[in-house]
Amino acid sequence: MSDTTRQVLEARALRYRQRLDQDEAVQTTDMVVFERGGGLYGTAITELRGIHRPSQLSLLPGISPTVKGLANVQGRIVAVHDVGSFAKEPRPVGPEPWLLLCADAGDGIALLADDVRGVRSVAISQLRAPPVSLDSVRDCFIGFGKDGVAYLDIPRLLLNDGFFKA
């Protein structure tokens, strides 16, 4: 191989390596982390319309444990869904729950939270993939953090019959 060919190949390899380094730059997303039923969950802040404390939660007996009831939030009636009951066993609603209003669901769906832990900047590429054992609900999760937070994919969660239907 001639010196000229070697120089051209080395220059080309350097350009490709620089492109790869740029592509590997870690992109982060701001996530709201909340607790429900002893589990920690997170969702992209862009997937939420707001976070409120309901004046009253009207429980609905005899329906899916995932649908806890109805609440009036700023003059709108919203269905309150429990991601904790969806992922684990049903738990009672605490005395002062939070409601996370979902942006993609119009005005009608809110997630129940016992506590809102705050907003974290999360590198999606650093999350662990949802385990295969989650079966039909696996695609409702973006991934799992090393800290035990299960990050939700709200649009897919709302499309899942097990979560959405009463």
N, C-alpha and C positions, 0 to 999 in steps of 0.2 A: 504494500500500500504506500502510495507516495505521501510526502509531507503535506502537500496541498489537500489531498483527499482527507487525510487525518484531521487537518485543521477545520475543514468544512464540516466533517462529522462531529467533531468536538463542539463547534459553535452551534450546530443543530441540536445536539444533546442538551446543551446549556439552555437553549430557548425552551425546549420541551420541559425540562426540569423546573424552570421558572414558572411556566404555565401551571404545572402540577402543584407547585407550592402555593400559587394564588388560589387554585381551586380548593385546596385543603384548608384555607382560612376558615376558622370556626365561626359559624353564624349562630347567633343566639336569638331566642324569642323570649319576651317577657311573659311569665306565667303566674297566674294567681294560684296560690297553694291554699287548700282548705282541708279541714278535718270533718269526717262524717263517720259515725259509728266505729271509731277507733282506727279508721284507715286514713291515710293521707292521699289526697288527690290534687291534681293540678290541671289547669286548662289555660290556653293562650288567652291573654287579656283581650285580644281582638275578637274572641268568640263570645264575649259577654257584653251585655247592654248596660248592666249596672249591678250593684250589690246593695241589698236593702234588708232591713229588719221588718218583717210583716207585723202589722198591728194585731192580727189574729190569723191562725192557721186552722181552717175548717177541715177536720179529718173526715175521710170518706171510708166508712166500714164496708167490708165485703168485696173489695177490689184488689188488684195486684199489690203486693207489698212494696213495689217500686213506686207506685203513685200514692203519695201520702195524703193529698188533699188539695184544697183550693185556698188561695190567698188573694187579698185585695192589695195591690201594689200601685200606689199613685193613681187610684181610680180605675185600674184595670184588673180584671180577674185572671189569675194565672194558675195553671196546673203545676203542682209542686211534686217533683220527682226525686226519688232518693237513690243516689248512686251507691250509697252504702248497702242498701238492701239488694241492689242489683249485683254487686260484687261479692257480698257476704250474706250473713243471715240478717233478717229484718231487726231493726233496733227502734226503741221508742224515740220520739222527737223530744229534744231537750227543751228547757223552759224558754230560752231566748235564741231561736235559730236564726240563721242568716239565709237569705235567698239570693242565688246568683242567677240573674236573668240572662237567658241564652239569646244571643244576637240573631242567629239564623232561624229562630223559631217564631218569628213575628213577635207578638206581644204575649204569647200564651204559655211558655214553658220556663220554669225556674228549677234550679238544682238546690236541694236542701244542704245546709252546712251547719255543723255544730260550732265551728270557729273558722275564721279566715286568718291564716298565718301571715299573709303578705304577698308581695310580688317578688319573684326571683327571675334572674336572667339565666335561661337554660339553653345549653348547647344540645340541640336535638340529635346531632350525630353522636353524642356521647351517651345517649340513653340505651339501655338494654332492651332488646326486642321483647315483646310480650310472649310469655311461654305458650307453647302449643297446647298445654293442658287447659287453657282458657276456652278452647274450642270455639263455639259460636259467638262469643263476645270478644274474641281476640282482636278483631279489627276496630273495636271501640277504643283501643288504647294506642297512643303514639309510641309509648315505651315506658320504662321504669328507671327511675334514678337510683343511684347508689345509696341515697338516703332513705329509700323506701317509698318515695312518692310515685304514685301511678298517674301518669299524664294522659288525660282523656282527649279523644278526638270527638269533639262535640257534634259536628255534622253527622258522623257515622253513628254515634251513640243515639242520636235522635231518630235515625233510620232503623235502629235495631228493634224488632217487634217485642222482644222480651223486656226492653226498657220503656218503650213508648206506650204500649197498650195497657189499658186498665183491666 
